[in-house]
Amino acid sequence: MKIFSANKLAVDSRYDYKQVLSRIISSYDSAVVRAYCKVRFTIININILHILALCLRGKRKVLDLGCGFGLFGLYFSMLYPDITYCGYDMDPKRIDMANKSAKRLGMHNTIFRCQDIRDLILNENFDAIMTIDLMHHLDDNSKNSLLAICANHLASDGRLIVKDVTTHPFHKLAFTWGLDVLMTRGFQMWYWNETKFNAACKKYFKRLDTFPISDWMPYPHVVYLCEKV
């Protein structure tokens, strides 16, 4: 398979994000994963991707918790070749696919590791820690523990970036719950609304900005940007 040049594409401010995504999708061995990625990027509101990318701008050392196949991590690493990116996920098969794709794409600034986020232990600090659609799969105690760990391992000017779903309106939450059940084959989800998330973060962060995202699909998307200063 062709090895792509990440730097050549990412340093061009006129980059075509569709071209970036196409290259990433083509790097996966599995036809099923490639099909999943195409659907994922077809239905996602691209503004979410842009908002997350803007939140990462200027941050050099990035940790991604619940990275899955590495789809978003590879995108951000290709967009910002100067960052050092590390993605964690509990599924070893997904991590193996992500690392193989990173190698094929020539992503020398990117590594993926197998780790259950509920047992997370960090030995270093990061400029940015992000989670995408992870929090509502963790029970309340695990969420609170994770927030504390993230706050303790962020640089003084670091950012915690959380993309998740809120609890309103009800029909959007019901739709999201149905998809989560289909994907996880479990019925328990732990959704937080903005008020609950803000209350939990106040213990660790001085500033929290909330960005609700409207979508053509009935998802109640929210992006939270948490800063210690």
Stockholm file with secondary structure:
# STOCKHOLM 1.0

chainA/1-229         MKIFSANKLAVDSRYDYKQVLSRIISSYDSAVVRAYCKVRFTIININILHILALCLRGKRKVLDLGCGFGLFGLYFSMLYPDITYCGYDMDPKRIDMANKSAKRLGMHNTIFRCQDIRDLILNENFDAIMTIDLMHHLDDNSKNSLLAICANHLASDGRLIVKDVTTHPFHKLAFTWGLDVLMTRGFQMWYWNETKFNAACKKYFKRLDTFPISDWMPYPHVVYLCEKV
#=GR chainA/1-229 SS CCCCCHHHHHTCTTCCHHHHHHHHHHTCSCHHHHHHHHHHHHHSCHHHHHHHHHHHTTCCEEEEESCTTSHHHHHHHHHCTTSEEEEEESCHHHHHHHHHHHHHTTCTTEEEEECCGGGCCCCSCEEEEEEESCGGGSCHHHHHHHHHHHHHTEEEEEEEEEEEECSCSHHHHHHHHHHHHHHHSCCCCCCCCHHHHHHHHTTTCSEEEEEEECCSSSCCEEEEEEECC
#=GC SS_cons         CCCCCHHHHHTCTTCCHHHHHHHHHHTCSCHHHHHHHHHHHHHSCHHHHHHHHHHHTTCCEEEEESCTTSHHHHHHHHHCTTSEEEEEESCHHHHHHHHHHHHHTTCTTEEEEECCGGGCCCCSCEEEEEEESCGGGSCHHHHHHHHHHHHHTEEEEEEEEEEEECSCSHHHHHHHHHHHHHHHSCCCCCCCCHHHHHHHHTTTCSEEEEEEECCSSSCCEEEEEEECC
//
